[in-house]
Amino acid sequence: MKKAVNGLFIGLGFLFLGLGAVGVALPLLPTTPFLILSTLCFAKGSEKFHHWFMGTGLYLKYVEPTKNKKGMDTATKKRIILPLAVIFSVSIIWVPFWHAKAVIALVALFHFYYFLFRIKTIPKEVDTEKKRMEEYH
């Protein structure tokens, strides 16, 4: 029974990993929550897959900063919000049905609200060597 449960968690981990990877290319899917779910599923299912996933670029780029710093810097937020704004705007313009436009607008508002108000904005870490050089000039 334990092997079946572990297999289920590993399968869910890869499902969420796939959804998170698709979310990198399609901003309509939330990347980080799917990758966090993937991390949790791998942790429950297999220590081997959990450690493997924690070493991947997706984990290091999307989950690790959120986990350790509890926020994003302004530049990262801009890199996320600007493409979202373009994609949502184009979608609203091209979709012919008003109810579909309303759903897209609601999803867009949620994304903007979440990134602007729910994710803490943290100062970008300054390279200490660069900072020391500026002090001497």
C-alpha positions in Angstrom: 0.0 0.0 0.0 2.9 2.4 0.8 4.4 1.9 -2.6 1.1 2.8 -4.3 0.8 6.0 -2.2 4.4 6.9 -3.0 3.8 6.2 -6.7 0.7 8.4 -6.6 2.6 11.3 -5.0 5.5 10.9 -7.5 2.9 10.9 -10.4 1.3 14.0 -9.0 4.7 15.6 -8.6 5.4 15.1 -12.3 1.9 16.3 -13.2 2.4 19.5 -11.2 5.9 19.9 -12.6 4.6 19.7 -16.1 1.9 22.2 -15.4 4.5 24.5 -13.8 6.8 24.2 -16.8 3.9 25.0 -19.2 3.1 28.0 -16.9 6.6 29.4 -17.6 5.7 29.7 -21.3 1.9 30.5 -20.8 1.4 33.2 -18.1 -2.2 32.1 -17.8 -1.1 29.2 -15.7 0.5 30.0 -12.4 4.1 28.6 -12.4 5.2 28.9 -8.8 2.1 27.3 -7.1 2.4 24.3 -9.3 6.1 23.9 -8.7 5.5 24.2 -4.9 2.9 21.5 -5.2 5.4 19.4 -7.1 8.0 19.9 -4.4 5.5 18.8 -1.7 4.4 15.7 -3.7 8.0 14.7 -4.4 8.8 15.1 -0.7 6.0 12.8 0.2 6.6 10.3 -2.5 10.4 9.9 -3.0 13.4 11.4 -1.3 15.4 10.8 -4.6 12.9 12.8 -6.8 12.6 15.5 -4.1 16.4 16.1 -4.1 16.5 15.9 -7.9 13.8 18.5 -8.2 15.4 20.8 -5.7 18.5 20.9 -8.0 16.6 21.8 -11.2 16.6 25.3 -12.7 12.8 25.6 -12.3 13.0 25.1 -8.6 16.0 27.4 -8.1 14.4 30.1 -10.2 10.8 30.1 -9.2 10.5 28.3 -5.8 13.7 29.0 -3.9 13.4 32.8 -4.0 9.9 32.7 -2.8 10.7 30.2 -0.1 13.8 31.9 1.3 13.0 35.6 0.8 9.2 35.5 1.1 8.9 38.0 -1.8 10.1 39.3 -5.2 12.1 42.2 -6.2 10.6 44.9 -8.4 12.4 43.8 -11.6 11.1 40.3 -11.2 7.6 41.5 -10.7 7.8 43.7 -13.8 9.1 40.7 -15.9 6.0 38.8 -14.8 3.4 41.5 -14.9 4.2 43.2 -18.3 3.9 40.0 -20.4 0.7 39.2 -18.5 -0.7 42.6 -19.3 0.0 42.1 -23.0 -1.4 38.6 -23.2 -4.5 39.5 -21.2 -5.1 42.6 -23.3 -4.7 40.8 -26.6 -7.0 38.0 -25.4 -9.7 40.4 -24.3 -9.5 42.2 -27.7 -9.6 39.0 -29.8 -12.2 37.0 -27.9 -15.6 37.7 -29.5 -17.8 36.7 -26.5 -18.5 39.1 -23.7 -18.7 36.4 -21.0 -15.3 35.0 -22.1 -13.9 38.6 -21.9 -15.3 38.9 -18.4 -13.6 35.7 -17.3 -10.3 36.8 -18.8 -10.6 40.2 -17.1 -11.3 38.5 -13.8 -8.3 36.2 -14.1 -6.1 39.2 -15.1 -7.3 41.2 -12.1 -6.6 38.3 -9.8 -3.1 38.0 -11.2 -2.4 41.7 -10.9 -3.8 41.9 -7.4 -1.8 38.8 -6.3 1.5 40.0 -7.7 1.1 43.6 -6.6 -0.4 43.3 -3.2 0.0 39.7 -1.9 3.7 39.1 -2.8 5.9 41.3 -0.8 8.3 43.5 -2.7 11.8 43.1 -1.4 14.9 45.2 -2.3 17.2 43.7 -4.9 20.3 42.4 -3.4 23.3 44.6 -4.2 26.6 43.0 -5.0 28.9 43.8 -2.1 31.9 44.3 -4.3 30.1 46.7 -6.5 28.8 48.6 -3.5 32.4 48.9 -2.1 33.6 50.2 -5.4 30.9 52.9 -5.4 31.9 54.0 -1.9 35.5 54.7 -3.0 34.5 56.9 -6.0 
